[in-house]
Amino acid sequence: MKILDRYILTTYLKTFFSVFIILMLIFILQTIWLFIKELAGKDLDVIIIFKFLMYYAPKLIPLVLPLTILLSSIMVFGSFAENYEFAAMKSTGISLQRAMAGLSVFIVLLGVVTFFFANNVIPWGEYNSYNLRKNIAKLKPAMAIAEGQFNEVGTINIKVAKKTGDKGQYLHDVVIHKKAETGSGNYTTIIAKEGELIGQETSDVLKLILKDGNYYDDTPPKKAKERRRRPLTKSSFKTYTINTDLSQLNDIDLEEKNVTDKYNMLDISDLTYTIDSLKQQEIEDYEAFSKNVYNRFGVKNLNGGIKPKKDSIFTGSNVLDIFSTYEKLQIVEMAYNSTSSTKQIIYTNEKSFKAKSSWVNKHVIALHEKLSLGFACVILFFVGAPLGALIRKGGLGLPMVVAILLFLTYHFIGIFAKNSAKDGSFNPILASWFSTLIMLPLSVFLTRRATADKGLFEFDHIIEPIKKLLSIKNKNTDSDNDGYSWDFADFNRYKEDKLLEIIKDPTSYNYHPLGKIEALQTLERRNLSLDAIRSKGVNIDPAFDISKRLVSKFTLFSKLAFVFYCTGVIPLILFFVFNNNKLPQLASTTLLISVISFVLFLITYIIQHLKISTFYKHINQRQKSPNVFMFILGLFLYPIVYVLTKQKAKEDLSRYAVQLLN
């Protein structure tokens, strides 16, 4: 390995492991916060909690690893560019691609290792964490009676409105459903105003004392004749005691693992076998259902025992005409009942088939997620490395912001695609690869620009034609005033007297005549009004005041229009996202916000258009007013029109001011 490759790899690995450890700690803390309700109040020792976090940690790798690679790449290559290390490499003939070559081999190997990790370690973690969570949920449930919801405690389901006392032992507004001793169903209901839990940590018996309540029992009798009478037993009590044996509930083996068939617990070979089995079962279910519907209509029995005979009387087109009215009514009623029954069966089975199809799609997504994760790591490296070289910033400032924005884009695109695929509205195979495929052209684009040593974005091929359409001239191509300086940066350090002289005659200081307006604006930023400037010997035509006021109003309404446009577009995008993910309330809210914002945008956009037209009318240049084409373009692509028209108004005001300032 060459010294350069060793240096780049060493620098990258230091940053990589530092970022990985920090992000993993952050996500583990988030995991603890997420499952604190399940872990708290269970009297778990540190080893069990550590095991739970150890089992859950592999599931965080698909989140942590891509973000680590992206952030590390931007930080390292941004630092190289910021410290001119890339410039030194290029001066010796080493291109960016050559600098990335050694590190690219490491990333590809990391992608291969990630595949084996996703195929073996993540299913192992899912298998152990799921079973451990299930066992923890059974442990000492009497310690976790939550307010406002039913909690299973032994043979009863209990709901309390409020808990008081130093240990939460006093219960208020208690509702209890007792499980039946034989069979299924909760036929016994107890309602009490107050209750008290009495128990000891060393005891396996939980005593619940209820006060001032009613006891209801509608257990069905064994005899059918008595069941038809629907007997109900009701009694009231002042005090009622329930003893619950918790010995079996507290004797939970936390190492027991009896759930093995979740799709996240399977490797590629198991997923492939399961998918084939599920698809075959789905086909068989469809065939059995279609056969059942066919048999219900009795189509195959229509010709049984019937001997066709030609009727010389019947000549009509409606076969019902040969029957009497009563027979017609019977036939239509039978057909209607049969059709309604079949429609109900189809509707009921439709939900079942959708659930089965969703289950198959989840297995397909889980399979291709294992394949796509390794490729995502490689693609995100080729996004982050050239992006860092282009933005030329290292450290945790701008790189962190850029990396998080890119990762959130990548992550949420993947989430929305997978959620759409689970209900069958999107191809499950494409959904697993969708976010990676979105990042692929971005990685190619950034790598080519960084290799060619170009800027991050160049819009000249788009902006220049529009500038020509709007008659906007570039400052460095103004052929009427060649030889004069356009650099007005020194105006901020000039004294007031010199700025006043520049307003009167900028060419004497070798500045372009448009330096007049720049000097005037510099004085205004120093809190000098136009009247104060006039009092110092500068002749400012009153028409300039009107023009400046019109441009200021135009600028104000253009900013408002820009804000309303953005607040209309963003909720509109969120509307489609929420609607696609079956969140109707959020979707309707965002749609309403979007509609209101677009209405306000249209109003401010029209006012802005009127203000700029009034300005050009005032300076006798109506031909420069925005035409109908630009007005329509602004309705759809307002940010582009906003930038161009604002710049054009500023330049035209400056050119007009040249004639009015002396």
Secondary structure, DSSP 8 states (H G I E B T S, - for coil): --HHHHHHHHHHHHHHHHHHHHHHHHHHHHHHHHTHHHHTTS---HHHHHHHHHHHGGGGHHHHHHHHHHHHHHHHHHHHHHTTHHHHHHHTT--HHHHHHHHHHHHHHHHHHHHHIIIIIHHHHHHHHHHHHHHHHHS-GGG---BTS-EEETTEEEEEEEEESTTS-EEEEEEEEE--SSSS---EEEEEEEEEEE--TT-SEEEEEEEEEEEEE----SSHHHHTT---EEEEEEEEEEEEE-HHHH---TT-------GGG--HHHHHHHHHHHHHHHHHHHHHHHHHHHHHHTGGGTTTT------SS--SS-GGGGS-HHHHHHHHHHHHHHHHHHHHHHHHHHHHHHHHHHHHHHHHHHHHHHHHHHHHHHHHHHHHHHHHHHHT--TTSHHHHHHHHHHHHHHHHHHHHHHHHHTTSS-HHHHHHHHHHHHHHHHHHHHHHHHTT--S---HHHHHHHHHHTT---GGG-GGGTT-B---GGGGGS-HHHHHHHHH-GGGGTB-TTHHHHHHHHHHHTT--HHHHHHTT--B-HHHHHHHHHHHHHHHHHHHHHHHHHHHHHHHHHHHHHHHTT-HHHHHHHHHHHHHHHHHHHHHHHHHHHHHHHHHHHTT-GGGS--HHHHHHHHHSHHHHHHHHHHHHHHHHHHHHHHHB-
